[in-house]
Amino acid sequence: MNNDQALLKPISLAGGLELKNRVWMAPMTRSRAANPSNKPFDIHEKYYAQRASAGLIITEGSQVSKKAVGYINTPGIYSAAQVEGWKGVTKAVHDKDGKIFIQLWHVGRISHPDFHGGDLPLAPSAINPHQKSYTPEGFKDTVTPKEMTRAEIKQTIQDFKNAGKNAMEAGFDGIEIHSSNGYLLHQFFNATSNTRRDEYGGSIENRAKILFEIIDALKEVMPEQKIGLRLNPSLNGVFGMEADEETIPTFEYIVEKLNSYDLAYLHLSEPFSDVSDIPYLVSEIAKHFRPLFKGTLVINAGFDQEKGNKVIEEGYADAVAFGTLYISNPDLVERFAEHAELASPDKDRYYTPGEKGYTDYPNIEELKVG
């Protein structure tokens, strides 16, 4: 393999985890856990094993408890059955010399009572995000969630800890805390979704408090070098999130405080929409936050091979996580190495059950034989 490309050079994470390249597979909801236990099964094993040449696979978001669910057919990591299902996935990836982290997920208010026996979804504050939730009966409007009590916050922290313990039992190389994209932890960070007046609201430090309590809890069940997390600092107008003048200072505080830990990595997303006309948001996330973070930084959103090589060469990131490209190019690393043509994904099958649009994309070797 041609290792002249920055993307194809190996990298070591904190704790000594050796990765064979800097082409990472980003977490992507694919809604294939269509069974009563919401556990991974053989098609998940095949899907992730097909992509094991990635430097690191970060799985789809996996709920840390039943209360964390917000989408149909997404796998969890809170039950014994789910742990057994994930064991098959990690073995399949490791058998192909791959490395894999699981993303721990709680959607917060981006849910619906249909997922919770009629109970309201939990959130930092009782503010309806006015989004659509994809329930077993189709899309439904979100509702005003229940403001979490202190006890419910503490239980959620425990849920993340238990999920981390389960992840270690399932054989994962580490975990990624999903603190991004308008889901629960992001809802705590944002002053427009968190109007609490206790120790989890108000100041920037208070709004970020739950994240660091989760990291500290996870450290009790795994080395902190096995912990990564994802942030989306300039998210605006997506998933019900509305940024304000404190948004970037909040993420600057979080990122700088993360330096007191020896984490596996920090995973940042470039803006999902154009924010160049919003004076208090940042258009170039990697460039802005690279000087603030001392550890391994991975960047995501909108990258192709050329842009991925460039952002690493310029020193703004250490690795690039690719999402959509990995749906239809299971051997993305090999295609980058050969500068081969990339296949386009079937968007109609992003979230449909079964193998079509999931495990039936051929690699370039299969195409050559065909």
Secondary structure, DSSP 8 states (H G I E B T S, - for coil): ----SGGGS-EE-GGG-EES-SEEE---------STT----HHHHHHHHHTTTSSEEEEEEEESSGGG--STT--BSSSHHHHHHHHHHHHHHHHTT--EEEEEE--TTSS-GGGTTT---EESSS-----EEEETTEEEE----EE--HHHHHHHHHHHHHHHHHHHHTT-SEEEEE--TTSHHHHHH-TTT----STTSSSHHHHHHHHHHHHHHHTTTS-GGGEEEEE-TT--SBTTB---TTHHHHHHHHHHHHTTS--SEEEEE--SS--TT-TTS-S-HHHHHGGG--S-EEEESS--HHHHHHHHHTTS-SEEEESHHHHH-TTHHHHHHHT-------GGGSS-SSSTTTT----HHHHHH-
